[in-house]
Amino acid sequence: LKEWLLVPEAAKYLSMLFNEEVKETDVLRLALDKHLTLSVDFVNHTYVRRGKTVPLEEAEWYPPGFF
């Protein structure tokens, strides 16, 4: 009865719950579709900047390695 699960653990739990295979990528997709909430726990002193949430149609895309 953990308060949180790692993505692989969540996939395993959902697989048992739904009685079908749920992959880690499925868990991430469920989060992108706002069916699950993901949290990040940085183990070191990490500084972050919170970004602005925009609809996919308004997102600006950059090629890999641009930054």
Secondary structure as UniProt FT lines:
FT   HELIX           7..18
FT   HELIX           24..32
FT   TURN            33..34
FT   HELIX           56..58
FT   TURN            64..65
//
